[in-house]
């Protein structure tokens, strides 16, 4: 908590001001105290369509987290409303966890227009070329079958691009050297993972630096890498970037349940990282990594009843989740 906010807590958040259904104003209500689950009155047509318009304002907190502003980077993760998932005859209304994968969501087509001041660069779940319009820069992002949509925005970003098969890899960092390194690692990871589990299913993948106090965060099409890991460089940067990239296979393409079965993403990403190390450095280094990162973790004292199959809210923090 202190690593994210420092001495002063800044809640930020989203304020909904108006809702329309098929153009008509409606009264809404929240289904939870935290106001994360929105209910709208409507007769939803079977096999038909309905247009829902939400007008809201987003207050970005001073916070070094997936949603916040810190050290010249604006992070907009898990900000945009998403339809609840219909599962086993009921709507999923999971409360957002304090850490770990985001709430489970279905795939949807996204069409996002973003206007920022001139000089700012936006890294997003899909790639788009900005249009300069006087003192502003305008992006129009279009993505098909995305599980979520996230942004990282900064006026200090420099860019590096590579091709990995048919996918365009774009990396944004605060120095050209770091952007180049992130892009290079992502290409190596795409080669390793694609050869085992099939080619990446979308045309672009983006990595962006942000001042997170943990390794990074993964969204659909976007991996956010901690400035701390980038500053450390070497294997710290490489393994973090490769592991965050693995979540595009285990967590995005496979559609894992990050709330009730977080192992489906996090554990399989760690397994994928072992294969990445083996491909890059050989079987001996792979075995050493398994001992250092997996075998030693399994020797830790774990609270009774906690298993790899426990839901996300059973864990006390990301370190315990990683060890189990």
Secondary structure by P-SEA (a helix, b strand, c coil): ccccccccccbbbbbbcccccccbbbbbbbccccccbbbbbccccccbbbbbbbbbccccccccccccccccbbbbccccccccccccccccccccccccccccccbbbbbbbbbbcccbbbbccbbbbbbbcccbbbbbbbbcccccccccccccbbbbbbbcccbbbbbbcccaaaaaaaaaaaaaaaaaaaaccccccccbbbbbbccccccccccccbbbbbaaaaaacaaaaaaaaaaaaacccccccccccccccccccaaaaaaaaaaaaaacccaaaaaaaaaacccccccccccccccccccccccccaaaaaac
